[in-house]
Structures are given as structure tokens and as C-alpha cells.
Amino acid sequence: MVRLRNVARLDPSLIVRGAALASDILLEKDAALPLARQLIAPETWRSVIRKPAIAALQAIDTPEARKLVQQYAPASQ
């Protein structure tokens, strides 16, 4: 999981970072939420980090994950 978190933080490709964060969320569930909060807050090009992270948060469906989804998901989702 350390490798996924490093990729999510540091990879030069935003698309790769989003995929790594989503994978970390799916594997670690609530343990990944601090990193998710940190990485989905900033706006990125076409929300390439936020969109996969929100999908993963919706998939794990914990109370804490739902709070993040409510905070960051577009109203249309």
C-alpha cells in the first residue's frame, strides 16, 4: 500500500495518480481517507484525480466515505 500511496502523491501523470488513489481507497477503505482528503481537495485538469477517487469512495460506502462524496461530488452524480 505504501507504493500506491507514493504513486498517488508523486507520479507525474495526474491520471495515474487518480487511479492509484482509487485503488488505495478500494484496498484500504477508511485507512485511505486521510490521503483521499488531501488529494481530492485541489482542482485538477478534468478532475482526473477526484473522479476515480469519488467512484472508489462510493464503492466502499462507509459513513466517512459518504461524507467525502457529499463534499466533493458534483451535484449531478
ABEGO torsion letter per residue (X at the ends): XAAAAAAAAABABAAAAAAAAAAAAAAAEAAAAAAAAAAAABBBBGGAAAAAAAAAAAAAGBAAAAAAAAAABBAAX
